[in-house]
Structure formats: structure tokens, C-alpha cells
Amino acid sequence: MRNGHAEIDGGFRSRRLYPDMWIRKASSLIAAGWLLTAITASSAVQHSALWGERGENWTPQSRLPDFSFAGYRCGEKALPNVPSSVSVKDFGAKGDGVADDSQAFLDALEKVRSGAIEVPAGRYRITCILEINRPNVVLRGAGPDKTILYFPIPLNDIKPNWGATTTGERTSNYSWSGGFVTLRGSFGLQTLANIVGDAKRGDTSVRVSSSDPLRVGQRIEVFQSDMPDNSLAVHLYSGDSGPVQNLNGRTQSSLVCRITHLEGERVHLNRPLRCDLRAAWRPQLRSFDPTVTESGVENLCFEFPNQPYKGHFTELGFNAIALGGVSDCWVRNVRTVNADSGLFIGGNFNTVQGVILESQRGHDNQNCVGHHGISLGGGDHLVTDFDFRARYIHDITVSHHCSGNVCARGRGVDLALDHHRYAPYENLFTDLDAGVGKRLWKCGGGADLGKHCGARGTFWNIRAASPLGYPPAAFGPPSMNVVALETTRPSDTATDSKWFEAIRPSEIQPQDLHEAQLRRRLGTK
């Protein structure tokens, strides 16, 4: 059941497919009081003009992006169940909450070349960083209520990493990065060919200087980088960037895709471009050969000391998980307790599923218990079925020209969708329960790094206890898509300007835009 409508929606589907059956059942439905309910719900169903009922209004060039490639294996395969390899108990782990089990975990990670490292039920005291730096390795517990990893010492005490904020305030770099369990790899990025001539957002082919190094089926990255004038950054804000002088030409755009066929020097891609390609930004095709894939962390609880949270930029690194330079990996069925920050997810095509974030810590003066809950960098990640049971300064963060990320089917106490400037564009937030709804648009980020949200950020079916409105002007450009928020305001839509479609969340179909786009692309119901 989703939002109490699963039975009704299923009834509509059956009604379309089997009308005779519905006629035969009409009298019994009336007797049960269901027919009136179904008719009322049917008349209340609404579809966005950007999508329609089944995507009939959508084109690759429309203001609504294609988010269907997000997550593990682009959503084309389910997360795998990796066979067991060893247990940390084989290496001497006690799991009694007293003994330091760090070395047993390190030895298991060093030995295992492929398979799952099992962590049986127990409480494991860990005082080091655990790194997975090879493919096909999974760290798996018996369940987040049974297998607890306890970290009594912060990362900055184990491996000091001091830095500063954009205003020069001294703080640990673990305030916004790092995790006690880290998946780390690289993409082996090498230039294969320069892209010749401009291309438009929505195009599915580019012309290159030479197709000799390329092959059909190859995964490649379409990459370009900014000029000192920050013109790419302005483009990623669809022309309405706000002040960007502190970006200093560092903005990049990246799209990882597959080559479907080669036609002379023209390369055809399996997905549309997310932004224009221009000669001034030196577009190129780069290799994409990740060293770490098919690895994951699952069925575990990450617990940290129950110490009062001292506030923004005081964090020394009680952080659970970090992914960097990896592709097609996952974090599944994980719980964090008393974390400074929960998850930092980098790389591409990674899935985060079923994460719970909770805390017993004393909160700061903002009623928050930590810094970042789930922070996304890179592209095409899928975060689903999450539950924020405590408030972080930034519950969910997108930043640094990341794009194609999807956050779906989640909830929070008072959810904050932090867009941390630096042109995070074309990210989707769909089918969410924002809780209280007082700080949905609350964001951070340094000065003069652009508006918070970039072009075509999309917010679809977001419920809250309080009415929600369109984001403030400093949040992002008019190219954003805001559809089916809990609101008392009227619709305000224009094809080439602001798009605020005031549909009731309970009435919008589809409820989950990503799920509908994936079904359409794969040709499934």
C-alpha cells in the first residue's frame, strides 16, 4: 500500500483491463461501499502537463529531465544477493562490545577477493577506518537491529584531516566528507576523442574527432569543463545563476552513457544529453572504467557515542559510510545512531536503499543532531525508502554540479532538501513525506557560488503537515519543476518560465516520477 491508495489503484488497472469482470462485481462492490470510493478516487486522479498519464507529453528536449537511469545498473537489474565468503569471527572478532575487533575486520577485508564478509549478530567495537577498494566485496551484517558496529573515536582523532570553511573557519574536513566504512575506487578516465561541433540538450548523438578508439556497447563519459567566465556554470543554471564569481571556472558537466552505434565519426548514445555542449567548454569523450563495482554495505547498524551535538562545523567525524570513485555499488538496510553525518555518496549509479537515521544526542540551538544526513555528489544515484528520525542541518544534500540523482519514497521529521550551490542540476525529489514541512527549502553553501539549485531541479509529490510554497528566488532559476506539493497556492505555469503545478499529492499520478520513467524506458507495466 502507498498512501492508502494501493487497493484503489489496482482496482482501476483491473477495470481498464477486465471491464466485464467489473460489471459482474458491481453489485457486490456497491454493497461493500467500495464502488463509490473508487469512482471518487478515479475522478480525483490528476496528471501533470509535463508528463501526462504514461509519459505521452514528454520529450527528451522538454523541461522535465529523464531520471530513469539512476541507481545500480541504471535500474535494469535488481540489487544482487552476494554469496558468503568468510565471517569476521573466522579472524578472531568477538562481537562482545568490549574487545577491539578492528584487526579482525581489517584482516577479512585484506583476504577476501570476492564475496560477502559476514558480520554475525553482536556488538563490534571498531577504532579504525575500514576500506573496500576492490570489486565484488560486500560487508554484510545479520540486520541493523542485530549487528552493531560501534565507533568510540572520531575519524579526525584516528587520521587527522584539518581544513577550513569558505570563510576561513578552522574545522575538520570530516565535517563534510569521509566515513568509517569507505568504498573507494577510480574511473580510469582518459580522453578518447574530442567532440567536434556544438550539441544541444536532448540530443542523443555527437560528432567526434576520431571514432577509432570507440566501440559499440562501451560505457563512456561525455565531459566538459568551464572557462574563467563561468559560462558553463551559468548555462547549468539555465541563465539565471545568481552571483558565481567564486566558482572561478571550476564547474564541470558529466554524463556517463553507452555507445549504441557508430556512424562514421558520429557517435550515438543510449540517453539524451543533460546540457548543451559547446566548443568553448572543450567537450570530449572519456573512458569510464571503474575499478570498484558490485560492492556494498548492508544489514548493519553504525553507532557512535551519545554526546551532545555542538553545532555546525564542530564535527570531528562520527560518520558512517562514504563512497568515492565507485559505480554500481550499494548501501542497503542500514541504520545510523548518533552520527555527525550519515552517508557521503560519490561516484555514479549507486543505490542507497532502506537507510534509517536516528539519534539520542542532545541537539544544538537549531534542534539538529548532526551535519549531513545523506550527501550526494557525482551522478545518477538512487536513494529510496529512507527514514530521517532526527533533524540534521542538511538532511539530504546535492552539490558540486551533480546531476541525475533521485531521492524517492522517503520521509523525515522536518525534511530539508539542501541544494549546496555549485550548480547541482537536474536532480529529482519524488514521493516524499517532509514531515512538519517548515524547512524544505533550507540550504547551505558558500557565498557567490551560484544559486542553490541548478537548471530543472524537479520536486514531485511532496507531502507535509504544513502548506508548502514555491522556493524563494535565491533557491534556483525558473526552469525548476515543482509539481504536486502540499500547498494552498494556485498553479503558476509557463512553458519557458516558472512551473508550479498545484496538484494535490494524494491525486497526482504517477506518485513516483522516477518509477514511471523507468517503466516507460524498459517497457514494463
GUTIKE-544990 format. One record per residue (C-alpha): residue number from 1; residue in one letter; x, y, z. Coordinates in nm, 2 decimals. Each point is the difference from the previous one (the first is absolute). Layout:
residues N
   num   residu        x        y        z
   NUM        A        X        Y        Z
...
END
This chain:
residues 525
   num   residu        x        y        z
     1        M     0.00     0.00     0.00
     2        R     0.12     0.35    -0.08
     3        N    -0.17     0.30     0.16
     4        G    -0.31    -0.22     0.05
     5        H    -0.07    -0.03    -0.37
     6        A     0.15    -0.33    -0.10
     7        E    -0.32    -0.19    -0.01
     8        I    -0.19     0.27    -0.18
     9        D     0.28     0.05    -0.26
    10        G     0.01    -0.37    -0.06
    11        G    -0.38     0.00    -0.05
    12        F     0.03     0.27    -0.27
    13        R     0.25    -0.21    -0.18
    14        S    -0.22    -0.31     0.01
    15        R    -0.30     0.21    -0.11
    16        R     0.19     0.11    -0.32
    17        L     0.13    -0.35    -0.08
    18        Y    -0.31    -0.21     0.10
    19        P    -0.32     0.21    -0.04
    20        D    -0.23    -0.30     0.00
    21        M     0.13    -0.11     0.33
    22        W    -0.07     0.34     0.15
    23        I    -0.36     0.00    -0.12
    24        R    -0.06    -0.34     0.16
    25        K     0.15     0.12     0.33
    26        A    -0.18     0.34     0.00
    27        S    -0.29    -0.11     0.23
    28        S     0.24    -0.15     0.26
    29        L     0.22     0.31    -0.01
    30        I    -0.30     0.22     0.06
    31        A    -0.10    -0.22     0.29
    32        A     0.35     0.03     0.14
    33        G     0.00     0.38    -0.05
    34        W     0.31    -0.03    -0.23
    35        L    -0.14     0.12    -0.33
    36        L    -0.08     0.35     0.12
    37        T     0.35     0.02     0.14
    38        A     0.16    -0.12    -0.32
    39        I    -0.21     0.24    -0.22
    40        T     0.09     0.29     0.23
    41        A     0.37    -0.09     0.00
    42        S    -0.01    -0.05    -0.38
    43        S    -0.14     0.35    -0.06
    44        A     0.26     0.15     0.23
    45        V     0.30    -0.15    -0.19
    46        Q     0.21     0.28    -0.17
    47        H     0.29    -0.01    -0.23
    48        S     0.27     0.26    -0.05
    49        A     0.00     0.18    -0.33
    50        L     0.38    -0.07    -0.01
    51        W    -0.05    -0.38     0.00
    52        G    -0.36    -0.10    -0.07
    53        E    -0.14    -0.34     0.10
    54        R     0.28    -0.22    -0.13
    55        G     0.26     0.25    -0.13
    56        E    -0.18     0.10    -0.32
    57        N     0.07     0.37     0.07
    58        W     0.37    -0.05     0.05
    59        T     0.29     0.04    -0.25
    60        P     0.38     0.00     0.06
    61        Q     0.00     0.37    -0.07
    62        S    -0.27     0.09     0.25
    63        R     0.07     0.18     0.32
    64        L    -0.07    -0.33     0.19
    65        P     0.32    -0.20     0.01
    66        D     0.04    -0.38    -0.05
    67        F     0.08    -0.14     0.35
    68        S    -0.04    -0.36    -0.10
    69        F     0.37    -0.09     0.00
    70        A     0.05     0.05     0.37
    71        G     0.14    -0.27     0.23
    72        Y     0.16    -0.33    -0.02
    73        R     0.04    -0.13    -0.36
    74        C    -0.23     0.29    -0.11
    75        G    -0.30    -0.17     0.16
    76        E     0.02    -0.28    -0.26
    77        K     0.10    -0.26     0.27
    78        A    -0.10    -0.06     0.36
    79        L     0.26     0.03     0.27
    80        P     0.18    -0.34     0.03
    81        N     0.02    -0.24     0.29
    82        V     0.37    -0.07     0.01
    83        P     0.11    -0.34     0.13
    84        S     0.18    -0.02     0.33
    85        S     0.38    -0.03     0.00
    86        V     0.12     0.03     0.36
    87        S    -0.11     0.11     0.35
    88        V     0.19     0.26     0.21
    89        K    -0.02    -0.26     0.27
    90        D     0.24    -0.21    -0.21
    91        F     0.26     0.27     0.06
    92        G    -0.06     0.03     0.38
    93        A    -0.27     0.26     0.03
    94        K    -0.18    -0.03     0.34
    95        G    -0.31     0.22    -0.06
    96        D    -0.04     0.04     0.38
    97        G     0.02     0.39     0.00
    98        V     0.31     0.00     0.21
    99        A     0.29    -0.15    -0.21
   100        D     0.14     0.21    -0.28
   101        D    -0.10    -0.19    -0.31
   102        S     0.17     0.23    -0.25
   103        Q     0.28    -0.23    -0.10
   104        A    -0.24    -0.29    -0.08
   105        F    -0.19     0.23    -0.24
   106        L     0.32     0.12    -0.16
   107        D     0.12    -0.36    -0.05
   108        A    -0.33    -0.11    -0.15
   109        L     0.01     0.30    -0.24
   110        E     0.36    -0.08    -0.10
   111        K    -0.07    -0.37    -0.06
   112        V    -0.33     0.00    -0.19
   113        R     0.02     0.06    -0.37
   114        S    -0.36    -0.07    -0.08
   115        G    -0.32    -0.07     0.20
   116        A    -0.17     0.12     0.32
   117        I     0.18     0.04     0.33
   118        E    -0.26    -0.10     0.26
   119        V    -0.02     0.18     0.33
   120        P    -0.22    -0.21     0.23
   121        A    -0.23     0.14     0.26
   122        G     0.19     0.19     0.27
   123        R     0.16     0.33     0.10
   124        Y     0.34     0.06    -0.17
   125        R     0.23     0.28     0.13
   126        I     0.19     0.15    -0.29
   127        T     0.28     0.26     0.03
   128        C     0.13     0.03    -0.35
   129        I    -0.12     0.08    -0.36
   130        L    -0.13    -0.30    -0.19
   131        E     0.06     0.03    -0.38
   132        I    -0.14    -0.21    -0.28
   133        N     0.22     0.08    -0.30
   134        R    -0.08    -0.29    -0.24
   135        P    -0.31    -0.12    -0.19
   136        N    -0.24    -0.27     0.11
   137        V     0.05     0.04     0.38
   138        V    -0.29     0.05     0.23
   139        L     0.00     0.07     0.38
   140        R    -0.32    -0.16     0.13
   141        G    -0.15    -0.03     0.34
   142        A    -0.28    -0.20     0.14
   143        G    -0.23     0.30     0.00
   144        P     0.01     0.36     0.13
   145        D    -0.17    -0.11     0.33
   146        K     0.24    -0.29     0.05
   147        T     0.35     0.10    -0.13
   148        I     0.13     0.32     0.15
   149        L     0.33     0.16    -0.09
   150        Y     0.10     0.24     0.28
   151        F     0.26     0.28    -0.07
   152        P     0.11     0.17     0.32
   153        I     0.27     0.22    -0.15
   154        P    -0.06     0.26    -0.28
   155        L     0.17    -0.01    -0.33
   156        N     0.20     0.31     0.06
   157        D     0.17    -0.16     0.30
   158        I     0.08    -0.31    -0.20
   159        K     0.13     0.18    -0.31
   160        P     0.01     0.38     0.05
   161        N    -0.13     0.20    -0.29
   162        W    -0.03     0.36     0.09
   163        G    -0.13     0.26    -0.25
   164        A    -0.21     0.32    -0.01
   165        T    -0.34     0.12    -0.11
   166        T    -0.04     0.24    -0.30
   167        T     0.02     0.28     0.26
   168        G     0.32    -0.12     0.15
   169        E    -0.14    -0.16     0.31
   170        R     0.22    -0.29     0.11
   171        T    -0.18    -0.33     0.01
   172        S     0.05    -0.36    -0.08
   173        N    -0.05    -0.11    -0.36
   174        Y    -0.20    -0.29     0.14
   175        S    -0.27     0.26     0.06
   176        W    -0.10    -0.05    -0.36
   177        S     0.18    -0.32    -0.11
   178        G     0.12    -0.35     0.10
   179        G    -0.14    -0.30     0.16
   180        F     0.11    -0.29     0.23
   181        V    -0.09    -0.24    -0.28
   182        T     0.12     0.13    -0.33
   183        L    -0.04    -0.14    -0.35
   184        R     0.28     0.16    -0.20
   185        G     0.09    -0.04    -0.37
   186        S     0.08     0.19    -0.32
   187        F    -0.14     0.03    -0.35
   188        G     0.32    -0.02    -0.21
   189        L    -0.12     0.31    -0.18
   190        Q     0.20     0.06    -0.33
   191        T    -0.09     0.21    -0.29
   192        L    -0.11    -0.22    -0.29
   193        A    -0.12     0.27    -0.25
   194        N    -0.08     0.37    -0.01
   195        I    -0.36     0.09    -0.09
   196        V    -0.01     0.21    -0.31
   197        G    -0.28     0.26    -0.04
   198        D    -0.27     0.10     0.24
   199        A    -0.28    -0.22     0.12
   200        K    -0.33     0.08     0.17
   201        R    -0.15    -0.13     0.32
   202        G    -0.22    -0.30    -0.09
   203        D     0.22    -0.11    -0.30
   204        T     0.10    -0.36     0.00
   205        S     0.30     0.02    -0.23
   206        V     0.32     0.19    -0.03
   207        R     0.27     0.04    -0.26
   208        V     0.36    -0.08     0.10
   209        S     0.35     0.06    -0.13
   210        S     0.05    -0.37    -0.04
   211        S    -0.21    -0.31     0.08
   212        D     0.29    -0.24    -0.02
   213        P     0.04    -0.05     0.38
   214        L    -0.38    -0.05     0.04
   215        R    -0.21    -0.32    -0.01
   216        V    -0.37    -0.07     0.01
   217        G    -0.12    -0.08     0.35
   218        Q     0.28     0.18     0.16
   219        R    -0.07     0.21     0.31
   220        I     0.14     0.35    -0.04
   221        E    -0.02     0.34     0.16
   222        V    -0.11     0.32    -0.18
   223        F     0.21     0.26     0.18
   224        Q     0.06     0.37    -0.02
   225        S     0.15     0.27     0.22
   226        D    -0.06     0.37     0.06
   227        M     0.18     0.31    -0.11
   228        P     0.12     0.28     0.23
   229        D    -0.32     0.19    -0.09
   230        N    -0.21    -0.27     0.17
   231        S    -0.22    -0.03    -0.32
   232        L    -0.05    -0.38     0.05
   233        A    -0.12     0.06     0.36
   234        V    -0.24     0.27    -0.12
   235        H    -0.13    -0.25    -0.26
   236        L    -0.06    -0.26     0.27
   237        Y    -0.22     0.25     0.17
   238        S    -0.18     0.06    -0.33
   239        G     0.12     0.36    -0.01
   240        D    -0.11     0.10     0.35
   241        S     0.29    -0.09     0.22
   242        G     0.02     0.27     0.25
   243        P     0.36     0.11     0.10
   244        V     0.26    -0.26    -0.11
   245        Q     0.33     0.19     0.02
   246        N     0.14    -0.24     0.27
   247        L    -0.05    -0.30    -0.23
   248        N     0.32     0.11    -0.19
   249        G    -0.07    -0.20    -0.31
   250        R     0.00    -0.34     0.19
   251        T    -0.34    -0.12    -0.11
   252        Q    -0.03    -0.32    -0.20
   253        S    -0.27    -0.20    -0.16
   254        S     0.01    -0.38    -0.03
   255        L    -0.23    -0.26    -0.15
   256        V     0.08    -0.37     0.01
   257        C    -0.17    -0.20    -0.28
   258        R     0.05    -0.28    -0.25
   259        I     0.07     0.01    -0.37
   260        T    -0.29    -0.16    -0.19
   261        H     0.16     0.02    -0.34
   262        L     0.26     0.18    -0.21
   263        E    -0.06     0.18    -0.32
   264        G     0.33     0.12    -0.14
   265        E     0.11     0.27     0.25
   266        R    -0.35     0.03     0.15
   267        V    -0.05    -0.18     0.33
   268        H    -0.35    -0.09     0.10
   269        L    -0.08    -0.02     0.38
   270        N    -0.26    -0.19     0.20
   271        R    -0.12     0.31     0.18
   272        P    -0.06     0.37    -0.07
   273        L     0.25     0.26     0.09
   274        R    -0.08     0.19     0.32
   275        C     0.14     0.33    -0.12
   276        D     0.14     0.17    -0.31
   277        L     0.35    -0.08    -0.12
   278        R     0.20     0.30    -0.12
   279        A     0.35     0.02    -0.15
   280        A     0.10     0.26     0.26
   281        W    -0.04    -0.26     0.27
   282        R     0.22    -0.25    -0.17
   283        P    -0.24    -0.29    -0.01
   284        Q     0.15    -0.35    -0.03
   285        L    -0.08    -0.37     0.03
   286        R     0.19    -0.16     0.29
   287        S     0.04    -0.37     0.09
   288        F    -0.21    -0.12     0.30
   289        D     0.16    -0.31     0.15
   290        P    -0.07    -0.01     0.37
   291        T     0.23    -0.21     0.21
   292        V    -0.27    -0.06     0.27
   293        T    -0.34    -0.13    -0.10
   294        E    -0.25    -0.25     0.15
   295        S     0.11     0.07     0.36
   296        G    -0.22     0.10     0.29
   297        V    -0.08     0.05     0.36
   298        E    -0.32    -0.16     0.14
   299        N    -0.20    -0.11     0.30
   300        L     0.21     0.19     0.26
   301        C    -0.04     0.26     0.27
   302        F     0.26     0.28     0.04
   303        E     0.00     0.13     0.35
   304        F     0.20     0.29     0.15
   305        P     0.03     0.14     0.35
   306        N    -0.30     0.18     0.15
   307        Q     0.16     0.34     0.03
   308        P    -0.18     0.34    -0.03
   309        Y     0.03     0.14    -0.35
   310        K     0.20     0.33     0.02
   311        G    -0.12     0.14    -0.33
   312        H     0.10     0.10    -0.35
   313        F     0.37    -0.07    -0.10
   314        T     0.09    -0.15     0.34
   315        E    -0.02    -0.35    -0.13
   316        L     0.31    -0.22     0.03
   317        G    -0.12    -0.29    -0.21
   318        F    -0.25    -0.24     0.16
   319        N    -0.10    -0.08    -0.35
   320        A    -0.14    -0.34    -0.12
   321        I     0.06    -0.07    -0.37
   322        A     0.18     0.17    -0.29
   323        L     0.00    -0.10    -0.37
   324        G     0.25     0.16    -0.24
   325        G     0.10    -0.09    -0.35
   326        V    -0.22    -0.31    -0.01
   327        S    -0.28    -0.10    -0.23
   328        D    -0.29    -0.24     0.03
   329        C     0.05    -0.06     0.37
   330        W    -0.26     0.03     0.28
   331        V    -0.08     0.07     0.37
   332        R    -0.30    -0.20     0.10
   333        N    -0.20    -0.05     0.33
   334        V     0.23     0.21     0.22
   335        R    -0.07     0.20     0.32
   336        T     0.21     0.28     0.14
   337        V    -0.02     0.11     0.36
   338        N     0.16     0.32     0.14
   339        A     0.19     0.07    -0.32
   340        D     0.16     0.34    -0.08
   341        S    -0.08    -0.09    -0.36
   342        G    -0.16    -0.31    -0.15
   343        L     0.09    -0.07    -0.36
   344        F     0.22     0.18    -0.25
   345        I    -0.07    -0.15    -0.34
   346        G     0.22     0.07    -0.30
   347        G     0.07    -0.16    -0.33
   348        N    -0.27    -0.11    -0.23
   349        F    -0.30    -0.24    -0.02
   350        N     0.00    -0.09     0.37
   351        T    -0.31    -0.10     0.20
   352        V    -0.09     0.09     0.36
   353        Q    -0.30    -0.20     0.12
   354        G    -0.17    -0.03     0.33
   355        V     0.22     0.23     0.22
   356        I    -0.12     0.12     0.34
   357        L     0.17     0.29     0.17
   358        E    -0.07     0.05     0.37
   359        S     0.16     0.16     0.30
   360        Q    -0.02     0.03     0.38
   361        R     0.25     0.28     0.01
   362        G    -0.08     0.34     0.15
   363        H    -0.08     0.24    -0.28
   364        D     0.15     0.34    -0.09
   365        N    -0.18     0.33     0.00
   366        Q    -0.16    -0.09    -0.33
   367        N    -0.15    -0.31     0.14
   368        C     0.24    -0.21    -0.22
   369        V     0.21    -0.30     0.10
   370        G     0.26     0.00    -0.28
   371        H     0.13     0.16    -0.32
   372        H    -0.08    -0.20    -0.31
   373        G    -0.25    -0.29    -0.01
   374        I     0.05    -0.13    -0.35
   375        S     0.22     0.20    -0.23
   376        L     0.02    -0.06    -0.38
   377        G     0.28     0.08    -0.24
   378        G     0.06    -0.14    -0.35
   379        G    -0.29    -0.11    -0.20
   380        D    -0.30    -0.24    -0.05
   381        H    -0.02    -0.13     0.36
   382        L    -0.33    -0.14     0.13
   383        V    -0.10     0.05     0.37
   384        T    -0.32    -0.17     0.09
   385        D    -0.21    -0.10     0.31
   386        F     0.20     0.22     0.24
   387        D    -0.12     0.11     0.35
   388        F     0.14     0.30     0.18
   389        R    -0.11    -0.04     0.36
   390        A     0.21     0.30     0.11
   391        R     0.08     0.34    -0.15
   392        Y     0.33     0.07    -0.17
   393        I     0.12     0.35    -0.10
   394        H    -0.01    -0.14    -0.36
   395        D    -0.22    -0.31    -0.02
   396        I     0.06    -0.07    -0.37
   397        T     0.27     0.19    -0.19
   398        V     0.08     0.03    -0.37
   399        S     0.30     0.21    -0.10
   400        H     0.29     0.06    -0.24
   401        H    -0.17    -0.03    -0.34
   402        C    -0.14    -0.34     0.09
   403        S    -0.29    -0.11    -0.22
   404        G    -0.25    -0.28    -0.07
   405        N    -0.03    -0.09     0.36
   406        V    -0.34    -0.13     0.13
   407        C    -0.13     0.01     0.36
   408        A    -0.33    -0.19     0.02
   409        R    -0.25    -0.16     0.24
   410        G     0.16     0.15     0.32
   411        R    -0.11     0.19     0.30
   412        G     0.14     0.23     0.27
   413        V    -0.09     0.18     0.32
   414        D     0.03     0.34    -0.17
   415        L     0.18    -0.08    -0.32
   416        A     0.26     0.25    -0.14
   417        L     0.09    -0.05    -0.37
   418        D     0.34     0.18     0.01
   419        H     0.12     0.12    -0.34
   420        H     0.35     0.10     0.09
   421        R     0.07     0.24    -0.30
   422        Y     0.27    -0.07    -0.26
   423        A    -0.27    -0.09    -0.27
   424        P    -0.16    -0.32     0.11
   425        Y    -0.24    -0.04    -0.29
   426        E    -0.27    -0.25    -0.13
   427        N    -0.04    -0.19     0.33
   428        L    -0.34    -0.14     0.10
   429        F    -0.18    -0.02     0.34
   430        T    -0.32    -0.20    -0.03
   431        D    -0.26    -0.17     0.22
   432        L     0.13     0.14     0.33
   433        D    -0.16     0.07     0.34
   434        A     0.18     0.31     0.12
   435        G    -0.15    -0.02     0.35
   436        V    -0.07     0.34     0.16
   437        G     0.09     0.18    -0.33
   438        K     0.15     0.31     0.15
   439        R     0.35    -0.02    -0.15
   440        L    -0.03    -0.18    -0.34
   441        W     0.20     0.26    -0.18
   442        K     0.26     0.06     0.27
   443        C     0.35    -0.01    -0.16
   444        G     0.36     0.07     0.07
   445        G     0.31     0.07    -0.21
   446        G     0.26     0.27    -0.04
   447        A    -0.05     0.35    -0.14
   448        D     0.00     0.09    -0.37
   449        L    -0.01    -0.37    -0.11
   450        G    -0.32     0.04    -0.19
   451        K    -0.36    -0.06     0.12
   452        H    -0.07    -0.31     0.20
   453        C    -0.17    -0.21    -0.27
   454        G     0.09    -0.01    -0.36
   455        A    -0.20    -0.05    -0.32
   456        R    -0.30    -0.22     0.00
   457        G     0.02    -0.13     0.36
   458        T    -0.33    -0.18     0.04
   459        F    -0.22    -0.04     0.30
   460        W    -0.29    -0.24    -0.05
   461        N    -0.26    -0.12     0.26
   462        I     0.13     0.14     0.33
   463        R    -0.24    -0.02     0.29
   464        A     0.03     0.19     0.33
   465        A    -0.20     0.10     0.31
   466        S     0.03     0.37    -0.09
   467        P    -0.08     0.16    -0.34
   468        L     0.30     0.03    -0.23
   469        G     0.07     0.26    -0.25
   470        Y     0.22     0.07    -0.30
   471        P     0.37     0.03     0.10
   472        P     0.13     0.35     0.07
   473        A     0.17     0.19    -0.29
   474        A     0.35    -0.07     0.13
   475        F    -0.06    -0.37     0.00
   476        G     0.01    -0.06    -0.37
   477        P    -0.09     0.11    -0.36
   478        P    -0.35     0.00    -0.15
   479        S     0.09    -0.32    -0.19
   480        M    -0.07    -0.21     0.31
   481        N    -0.30    -0.23     0.00
   482        V    -0.22     0.00     0.30
   483        V    -0.30    -0.24    -0.02
   484        A    -0.25    -0.12     0.26
   485        L     0.12     0.15     0.32
   486        E    -0.22     0.03     0.31
   487        T    -0.11     0.36    -0.07
   488        T    -0.28     0.25     0.03
   489        R     0.14     0.21    -0.29
   490        P    -0.14    -0.01    -0.36
   491        S     0.19    -0.14    -0.30
   492        D     0.24     0.23    -0.18
   493        T     0.14    -0.15    -0.31
   494        A     0.17     0.11    -0.32
   495        T     0.19    -0.22    -0.25
   496        D     0.30     0.23    -0.01
   497        S    -0.01     0.13     0.36
   498        K    -0.12    -0.09     0.35
   499        W    -0.17    -0.33     0.04
   500        F    -0.21    -0.05     0.31
   501        E    -0.28    -0.26    -0.05
   502        A    -0.23     0.00     0.30
   503        I    -0.13    -0.35    -0.01
   504        R    -0.09    -0.18     0.33
   505        P     0.27    -0.25     0.09
   506        S    -0.26    -0.27     0.06
   507        E    -0.14     0.06    -0.35
   508        I     0.31     0.01    -0.22
   509        Q     0.07    -0.29    -0.22
   510        P     0.27    -0.13    -0.02
   511        Q     0.08     0.04     0.37
   512        D     0.37    -0.09    -0.07
   513        L     0.13     0.17    -0.32
   514        H     0.32    -0.20    -0.01
   515        E    -0.18    -0.33     0.02
   516        A    -0.24     0.11    -0.28
   517        Q     0.29     0.11    -0.22
   518        L     0.19    -0.32     0.06
   519        R    -0.30    -0.21    -0.09
   520        R    -0.05     0.20    -0.32
   521        R     0.36    -0.04    -0.11
   522        L     0.01    -0.37     0.08
   523        G    -0.35    -0.06    -0.15
   524        T    -0.14    -0.16     0.32
   525        K    -0.33     0.06     0.17
END
